[in-house]
Amino acid sequence: MGRIRRLSEGTINRIAAGEVVERPASAVKELVENALDAGARHIDIVIEGGGRDLIRVSDDGIGMDAEEMALAVERHATSKLRVDGEGREDLHDIATLGFRGEALPSIGAVARLSIVSRPRDGAEAHRIVVEGGRTGAVEPAAGRAGTQIEVRDLFYATPARLKFMKSERAETQAVADIVKRLAMAHPETGFMLTSGGRTMLRLEPELPGEGGRLARLGAVMGRDFEENALAIDALREGIALRGFAGLPTYNRGTAQMQYLFVNGRPVRDKLVVGAVRGAYADFLARDRHPAVGLFIELDPREVDVNVHPAKAEVRFRDAGLVRGLIVGALKHALADAGHRAATTVAGAALGALRPEMHAQSYAHSPRWSPPSRPGFAEPASAWQGAFATIGGHSARVEEAPPPEAPDTPDMPLGVARGQLHETYVIAQTADGIVIVDQHAAHERLVYERMKKAMAETGVARQLLLIPEVVDLDEAEAERVAARASELAELGFVLESFGPGAVVVREVPALFGKLDVAGLVRDLADDLAELDDALSLKERLEEVCGTIACHGSVRAGRRLTAEEMNALLREMEATPHSGQCNHGRPTYVELKLTDIERLFGRR
């Protein structure tokens, strides 16, 4: 007897604080979410010492009166849960960001917390102080409409927690990341973040609608994203998906530029991240990641936001529906983009060019046109009417234009004018030039043809002359054999072959030479983690890419004018032709104005 006892109120509060307030950024997140729930149009955040010394969040929201302030610092007191007709709170109908009623008392349990607030329609402001869990009385104070919350000496009441804090710079960046995510989720609200007297972020409120959302995403993610974003707008069975996704050629080495929101709440959800990767799997190498800002809106009853104390994760009632919506919407947008490539590709190309002559000397330099030489093959019209002036001698190059090359390059990718080093096709457009990597472009075209054939006729299978027995442990063999019917649809026919083994009888015809045993073992490992055969589908796509690579026009092959123009026309008509199978650009477009700047004409 006596071994079990109740914890003290102070200990209970500190445990709750450890769940809700992991670091300064966690406290900032809770306080800013409260301001957003209060209808704030402007939120001002000030931090010192990475948030350990000071966090001050000021808003112009609805504010609180004296009675509300006293309740706000009590545990499990909230204004954000709806009450049904019988007076019961509905934990399944959560339409606000903060609803647990733990943020303020949890912060007050481990820091020095001060709140000053005045209702919008009130004449008086009030102040309350909580230090280390000890709550003072509500007192009159001077203050404007809205709420200002000040947190000093975070974790002073739990000094052991300070040992786990990172550097001031790291904590400051974590705060900035939290504020940026909340700002993207709520573009109609203005934000300002100041650290050590330096303004880190200043965002004015944006107008409602798609334009305002894109402007806010561009302000946070960069204007390059704004210029290379595809609009996403899809609805399925009451679930709406909106936002913007970057072109495949506008990619990153990490997934840091993927921002996901559910009912206005920034989340890091594995299902959504996996869906984004699946949608782009056909366009990016495995070590490259797309940039996206996606917003999911659905009935609060269809998503559980209460699975994580800090509300960083969610659980969907119908996860398959959400995943299908994301993959389908992203793939549709990417298909609609056609052959479009990122504008940053041209910017990078221009940045790599360095004029070797001063602009003032151009007016005195001789006019020069490149002579025909190995490595630069011109179509018949490539240099029609051009003059080559070298050493004071002129020679006019007169060639008859081929019938297939129009005089006016009014097509999106223009008309072929030459081939550089038997690798790059040079085309003239109405307002610039296009440089095409012939191998990368043709690789994508062949790949798209193969995918279309697979979709129309199914995956062709070939019978192994000698069926291959693959040894696995019993659990692995059972997992693989249990999915035999689904794998057969992908052209992979296998069955159990006694305890701990399967026998493979047919494989997809596109594989050619294949390490059957290695693929089956990898598939068994993947099925242990994933409840589907997506791994095999991804492998099929990789193999398609490899076959397309070997069946494409190789670099170093001289093309005729007809072949070059046919390549350009097919690129214009083929979705995703702006990038190869690994997400690299297949062409670079340079505008005439950009070229003129290089030569000092502008």
KESE-53694 format. One record per residue (C-alpha): residue number from 1; x negated, y, z negated. Coordinates in steps of 0.05 Angstrom, whole numbers, always signed. Last residue first. Example, Ala and Ser with C-alpha at 12.3 -4.5 7.8 and 13.67 -1.06 7.14 Angstrom:
  num       u       v       w
    2    -273     -21    -143
    1    -246     -90    -156
END
This chain:
  num       u       v       w
  602    -410    +936   +1473
  601    -456    +921   +1531
  600    -512    +902   +1484
  599    -525    +834   +1514
  598    -496    +795   +1456
  597    -438    +844   +1452
  596    -421    +828   +1524
  595    -417    +754   +1507
  594    -368    +768   +1451
  593    -325    +811   +1497
  592    -326    +757   +1550
  591    -296    +707   +1500
  590    -336    +645   +1483
  589    -299    +578   +1480
  588    -335    +517   +1452
  587    -315    +447   +1470
  586    -310    +376   +1443
  585    -313    +399   +1371
  584    -334    +348   +1318
  583    -279    +314   +1279
  582    -307    +243   +1284
  581    -263    +218   +1341
  580    -280    +279   +1383
  579    -246    +346   +1373
  578    -207    +393   +1418
  577    -175    +334   +1453
  576    -126    +325   +1396
  575     -66    +319   +1442
  574     -81    +308   +1516
  573     -55    +353   +1573
  572    -109    +406   +1568
  571    -163    +353   +1561
  570    -136    +319   +1624
  569    -143    +384   +1663
  568    -214    +396   +1639
  567    -237    +325   +1656
  566    -205    +330   +1725
  565    -243    +395   +1735
  564    -308    +361   +1719
  563    -295    +300   +1761
  562    -275    +340   +1822
  561    -336    +385   +1815
  560    -380    +323   +1814
  559    -411    +297   +1751
  558    -484    +283   +1736
  557    -492    +232   +1680
  556    -540    +250   +1624
  555    -489    +246   +1569
  554    -445    +186   +1579
  553    -375    +186   +1608
  552    -336    +141   +1562
  551    -328     +66   +1555
  550    -380     +58   +1500
  549    -350    +114   +1458
  548    -279     +90   +1470
  547    -299     +21   +1446
  546    -329     +51   +1382
  545    -268     +95   +1371
  544    -221     +37   +1380
  543    -263      -1   +1330
  542    -256     +55   +1279
  541    -181     +58   +1291
  540    -176     -17   +1280
  539    -217      -9   +1216
  538    -168     +43   +1191
  537    -111      -4   +1205
  536    -147     -58   +1167
  535    -156     -13   +1106
  534     -83      +7   +1110
  533     -62     -63   +1094
  532     -19     -46   +1034
  531     -16     -47    +958
  530     -85     -16    +951
  529    -135     -34    +897
  528    -140    -109    +902
  527    -120    -104    +975
  526    -185     -66    +987
  525    -228    -122    +959
  524    -191    -175   +1000
  523    -200    -132   +1062
  522    -274    -126   +1049
  521    -278    -202   +1044
  520    -237    -212   +1108
  519    -280    -162   +1146
  518    -345    -195   +1124
  517    -320    -264   +1144
  516    -297    -241   +1212
  515    -361    -205   +1231
  514    -334    -186   +1299
  513    -356    -189   +1372
  512    -299    -161   +1413
  511    -254    -124   +1366
  510    -204    -102   +1418
  509    -175    -171   +1425
  508    -149    -169   +1354
  507    -167    -234   +1318
  506    -138    -304   +1320
  505    -149    -368   +1280
  504    -178    -343   +1213
  503    -179    -397   +1159
  502    -172    -377   +1086
  501    -209    -402   +1025
  500    -207    -404    +949
  499    -163    -465    +940
  498    -145    -498   +1007
  497    -145    -465   +1074
  496     -92    -411   +1069
  495     -72    -376   +1133
  494     -99    -327   +1184
  493     -76    -289   +1246
  492    -102    -217   +1254
  491     -69    -181   +1312
  490     -41    -124   +1272
  489     +27    -156   +1267
  488      -9    -218   +1242
  487     -35    -178   +1184
  486     +36    -165   +1161
  485     +53    -239   +1164
  484     -11    -259   +1128
  483      -1    -212   +1069
  482      +5    -267   +1017
  481     -55    -302   +1048
  480    -100    -242   +1032
  479     -79    -237    +960
  478     -82    -312    +949
  477    -152    -316    +977
  476    -175    -260    +932
  475    -146    -293    +870
  474    -177    -360    +888
  473    -247    -334    +900
  472    -265    -327    +973
  471    -294    -373   +1026
  470    -278    -355   +1099
  469    -264    -410   +1149
  468    -271    -389   +1221
  467    -229    -421   +1276
  466    -273    -445   +1334
  465    -251    -422   +1402
  464    -221    -360   +1368
  463    -155    -341   +1400
  462    -150    -269   +1424
  461     -97    -221   +1403
  460     -66    -159   +1437
  459     -42    -106   +1389
  458     +26     -80   +1412
  457     +48     -62   +1481
  456     +71     +11   +1475
  455     +35     +33   +1411
  454     -29      -3   +1430
  453     -28     +28   +1500
  452     -19     +97   +1470
  451     -77     +86   +1422
  450    -122     +64   +1479
  449    -105    +125   +1521
  448    -120    +170   +1461
  447    -188    +136   +1452
  446    -206    +145   +1525
  445    -190    +220   +1520
  444    -229    +227   +1455
  443    -291    +194   +1485
  442    -283    +237   +1547
  441    -289    +300   +1506
  440    -348    +276   +1465
  439    -385    +253   +1528
  438    -372    +315   +1569
  437    -390    +365   +1514
  436    -352    +424   +1543
  435    -374    +497   +1546
  434    -318    +545   +1559
  433    -327    +615   +1587
  432    -293    +682   +1580
  431    -230    +722   +1596
  430    -195    +686   +1653
  429    -234    +623   +1641
  428    -299    +600   +1672
  427    -322    +529   +1659
  426    -391    +501   +1641
  425    -394    +425   +1633
  424    -447    +401   +1585
  423    -487    +337   +1590
  422    -522    +334   +1658
  421    -571    +386   +1631
  420    -518    +439   +1644
  419    -461    +425   +1692
  418    -431    +482   +1732
  417    -372    +526   +1749
  416    -314    +483   +1725
  415    -249    +522   +1724
  414    -214    +547   +1662
  413    -199    +512   +1597
  412    -131    +546   +1587
  411    -117    +549   +1662
  410    -119    +617   +1696
  409    -187    +608   +1729
  408    -169    +646   +1793
  407    -206    +619   +1854
  406    -177    +550   +1846
  405    -225    +491   +1847
  404    -195    +430   +1883
  403    -210    +455   +1953
  402    -285    +461   +1940
  401    -312    +531   +1951
  400    -358    +539   +2011
  399    -428    +557   +1989
  398    -468    +619   +2004
  397    -528    +634   +1961
  396    -558    +700   +1980
  395    -633    +707   +1973
  394    -668    +770   +1950
  393    -743    +782   +1942
  392    -772    +833   +1893
  391    -807    +782   +1850
  390    -740    +747   +1835
  389    -673    +774   +1855
  388    -622    +717   +1861
  387    -557    +743   +1889
  386    -491    +708   +1877
  385    -437    +704   +1931
  384    -416    +633   +1912
  383    -455    +610   +1850
  382    -412    +554   +1824
  381    -370    +545   +1887
  380    -400    +479   +1909
  379    -403    +451   +1839
  378    -469    +466   +1806
  377    -518    +416   +1777
  376    -564    +442   +1723
  375    -611    +388   +1696
  374    -657    +390   +1755
  373    -658    +459   +1785
  372    -614    +506   +1825
  371    -636    +577   +1813
  370    -609    +616   +1754
  369    -586    +686   +1771
  368    -627    +748   +1755
  367    -617    +822   +1759
  366    -682    +858   +1744
  365    -690    +893   +1676
  364    -683    +969   +1670
  363    -611    +972   +1644
  362    -625    +914   +1598
  361    -682    +950   +1563
  360    -636    +990   +1517
  359    -606    +926   +1488
  358    -672    +903   +1461
  357    -694    +836   +1488
  356    -696    +767   +1455
  355    -622    +763   +1440
  354    -609    +711   +1385
  353    -554    +660   +1394
  352    -539    +616   +1333
  351    -487    +665   +1307
  350    -451    +662   +1374
  349    -446    +586   +1369
  348    -422    +589   +1296
  347    -369    +639   +1315
  346    -346    +596   +1373
  345    -337    +537   +1327
  344    -305    +580   +1274
  343    -246    +591   +1321
  342    -226    +519   +1309
  341    -205    +477   +1369
  340    -139    +474   +1406
  339    -131    +414   +1454
  338     -59    +401   +1434
  337     -39    +434   +1368
  336     +28    +400   +1373
  335      -5    +333   +1358
  334     -37    +361   +1295
  333     +30    +388   +1272
  332     +64    +321   +1283
  331      +7    +284   +1247
  330     +14    +331   +1188
  329     +89    +323   +1183
  328     +87    +247   +1190
  327     +32    +238   +1138
  326     +65    +284   +1088
  325    +136    +256   +1097
  324    +111    +184   +1094
  323     +75    +198   +1029
  322    +136    +230    +998
  321    +181    +173   +1019
  320    +133    +121    +993
  319    +127    +155    +926
  318    +202    +151    +913
  317    +210    +171    +839
  316    +148    +215    +844
  315     +97    +217    +788
  314     +60    +281    +772
  313     -10    +299    +750
  312     -41    +363    +722
  311     +14    +373    +671
  310     -37    +386    +616
  309      -7    +331    +572
  308      +0    +285    +633
  307     +61    +243    +652
  306    +112    +299    +639
  305    +117    +325    +710
  304    +163    +267    +730
  303    +191    +278    +800
  302    +260    +263    +830
  301    +299    +297    +774
  300    +265    +363    +791
  299    +299    +360    +860
  298    +246    +371    +912
  297    +196    +422    +938
  296    +127    +401    +962
  295     +77    +456    +980
  294     +14    +441   +1020
  293     -48    +484   +1027
  292     -97    +445   +1070
  291    -171    +442   +1089
  290    -192    +376   +1120
  289    -248    +330   +1094
  288    -311    +301   +1125
  287    -350    +241   +1098
  286    -302    +190   +1128
  285    -308    +220   +1198
  284    -248    +261   +1219
  283    -195    +256   +1272
  282    -157    +190   +1264
  281    -163    +191   +1188
  280    -130    +260   +1187
  279     -61    +235   +1167
  278     -89    +182   +1121
  277    -133    +232   +1085
  276     -73    +277   +1073
  275     -33    +218   +1047
  274     -89    +197   +1000
  273     -92    +267    +970
  272     -16    +266    +961
  271     -17    +198    +926
  270     -78    +216    +884
  269     -44    +278    +855
  268     -84    +338    +834
  267     -28    +387    +818
  266     -13    +461    +823
  265     +60    +472    +802
  264    +106    +512    +847
  263    +155    +454    +855
  262     +97    +408    +872
  261     +33    +441    +897
  260     -29    +415    +932
  259     -93    +452    +949
  258    -146    +417    +991
  257    -207    +460   +1000
  256    -248    +423    +947
  255    -242    +357    +987
  254    -316    +357   +1003
  253    -360    +364   +1066
  252    -310    +410   +1098
  251    -267    +414   +1161
  250    -244    +465   +1213
  249    -253    +418   +1272
  248    -192    +379   +1247
  247    -149    +442   +1249
  246    -130    +466   +1180
  245     -63    +451   +1148
  244     -10    +502   +1126
  243     +49    +502   +1080
  242    +117    +468   +1075
  241    +143    +400   +1055
  240    +216    +395   +1035
  239    +247    +334   +1001
  238    +323    +327   +1006
  237    +322    +264   +1048
  236    +267    +289   +1095
  235    +249    +361   +1110
  234    +188    +387   +1148
  233    +152    +453   +1157
  232     +77    +454   +1166
  231     +43    +513   +1201
  230     -25    +498   +1231
  229     -84    +537   +1203
  228    -146    +561   +1241
  227    -140    +636   +1234
  226    -117    +634   +1162
  225    -171    +584   +1145
  224    -224    +631   +1174
  223    -194    +687   +1131
  222    -217    +651   +1069
  221    -186    +602   +1020
  220    -161    +654    +970
  219    -140    +713   +1015
  218    -122    +664   +1071
  217     -76    +625   +1025
  216     -43    +690   +1003
  215     -34    +713   +1075
  214      -6    +645   +1095
  213     +46    +648   +1039
  212     +65    +719   +1057
  211     +75    +701   +1130
  210    +116    +639   +1113
  209    +166    +676   +1071
  208    +169    +726   +1014
  207    +125    +788   +1018
  206     +58    +785    +984
  205     +39    +813    +916
  204     -32    +843    +914
  203     -90    +798    +898
  202    -153    +819    +861
  201    -203    +767    +841
  200    -272    +768    +808
  199    -269    +839    +780
  198    -331    +850    +737
  197    -325    +875    +666
  196    -351    +810    +637
  195    -299    +771    +676
  194    -238    +804    +708
  193    -182    +767    +743
  192    -126    +806    +777
  191     -62    +774    +803
  190      -1    +799    +841
  189     +61    +755    +844
  188    +100    +740    +909
  187     +45    +692    +929
  186     +63    +643    +874
  185     +31    +575    +888
  184     -31    +608    +918
  183     -39    +651    +856
  182     -32    +590    +810
  181     -88    +555    +849
  180    -132    +617    +848
  179    -122    +627    +773
  178    -143    +555    +758
  177    -204    +560    +802
  176    -225    +626    +770
  175    -220    +595    +701
  174    -263    +536    +723
  173    -313    +585    +752
  172    -318    +622    +686
  171    -328    +556    +649
  170    -385    +537    +695
  169    -418    +606    +688
  168    -412    +605    +612
  167    -445    +536    +611
  166    -404    +475    +594
  165    -364    +465    +531
  164    -372    +397    +496
  163    -410    +424    +436
  162    -355    +476    +426
  161    -306    +420    +408
  160    -345    +404    +345
  159    -331    +476    +322
  158    -256    +461    +313
  157    -230    +525    +280
  156    -275    +568    +324
  155    -246    +530    +384
  154    -232    +595    +423
  153    -263    +655    +389
  152    -210    +705    +413
  151    -144    +694    +449
  150    -103    +756    +468
  149     -32    +752    +494
  148      +1    +813    +525
  147     +74    +809    +541
  146    +123    +851    +582
  145    +149    +921    +572
  144     +94    +965    +543
  143     +64    +961    +474
  142     +57    +995    +408
  141     +70    +951    +348
  140    +123    +930    +298
  139    +104    +869    +256
  138    +120    +795    +260
  137     +89    +760    +199
  136     +25    +720    +202
  135     +16    +647    +224
  134     -41    +604    +198
  133     -60    +551    +250
  132    -132    +573    +257
  131    -110    +646    +264
  130     -40    +664    +289
  129     -22    +737    +296
  128     +45    +769    +314
  127     +60    +836    +345
  126    +124    +873    +363
  125    +146    +923    +416
  124    +206    +968    +410
  123    +257   +1000    +457
  122    +280    +936    +491
  121    +308    +928    +562
  120    +244    +897    +590
  119    +232    +861    +524
  118    +169    +882    +487
  117    +110    +837    +470
  116     +44    +836    +432
  115     +14    +768    +417
  114     -51    +754    +379
  113     -85    +686    +375
  112    -150    +673    +337
  111    -170    +603    +358
  110    -160    +528    +345
  109     -89    +524    +317
  108     -66    +586    +354
  107     -81    +553    +420
  106     -38    +494    +401
  105     +17    +539    +373
  104     +18    +578    +439
  103     +15    +519    +488
  102     +60    +469    +453
  101    +131    +487    +474
  100    +133    +429    +523
   99    +166    +469    +579
   98    +112    +505    +619
   97    +120    +509    +694
   96    +195    +515    +699
   95    +250    +476    +735
   94    +250    +414    +690
   93    +313    +371    +699
   92    +291    +303    +673
   91    +275    +327    +602
   90    +348    +349    +594
   89    +356    +381    +526
   88    +420    +360    +490
   87    +474    +411    +470
   86    +533    +367    +491
   85    +546    +407    +554
   84    +474    +399    +577
   83    +415    +443    +555
   82    +362    +465    +604
   81    +291    +466    +579
   80    +249    +529    +587
   79    +263    +571    +525
   78    +215    +531    +482
   77    +199    +512    +411
   76    +160    +446    +406
   75    +110    +474    +357
   74    +123    +543    +328
   73     +87    +603    +360
   72    +145    +621    +405
   71    +196    +619    +347
   70    +168    +681    +313
   69    +162    +716    +380
   68    +235    +702    +397
   67    +259    +734    +333
   66    +217    +797    +344
   65    +238    +807    +416
   64    +204    +776    +475
   63    +181    +800    +545
   62    +218    +795    +612
   61    +153    +796    +652
   60    +104    +852    +664
   59     +43    +810    +647
   58     -21    +814    +607
   57     -68    +755    +595
   56    -129    +766    +551
   55    -180    +711    +539
   54    -240    +727    +496
   53    -302    +695    +467
   52    -295    +625    +495
   51    -264    +648    +560
   50    -328    +642    +602
   49    -362    +689    +553
   48    -310    +743    +564
   47    -244    +737    +600
   46    -191    +785    +627
   45    -128    +763    +664
   44     -78    +813    +692
   43     -11    +786    +718
   42     +35    +827    +762
   41    +105    +809    +784
   40    +121    +770    +721
   39    +185    +729    +719
   38    +176    +701    +649
   37    +161    +632    +679
   36    +102    +665    +715
   35     +77    +694    +649
   34     +83    +626    +615
   33     +45    +595    +672
   32     -10    +647    +662
   31     -15    +629    +588
   30     -18    +554    +600
   29     -70    +560    +656
   28    -113    +608    +616
   27    -114    +559    +557
   26    -134    +502    +603
   25    -189    +545    +635
   24    -218    +557    +566
   23    -228    +482    +555
   22    -187    +420    +537
   21    -126    +458    +512
   20     -65    +414    +517
   19     -89    +348    +488
   18    -140    +377    +440
   17     -88    +428    +418
   16     -40    +373    +399
   15     -94    +341    +357
   14    -108    +409    +325
   13     -35    +419    +309
   12     -28    +351    +277
   11     -90    +364    +235
   10     -62    +430    +210
    9      +6    +399    +194
    8     -29    +346    +152
    7     -27    +274    +176
    6     +22    +227    +142
    5      -5    +168    +106
    4     -17     +94    +118
    3     -65     +58     +71
    2     -22     +72     +10
    1      +0      +0      +0
END
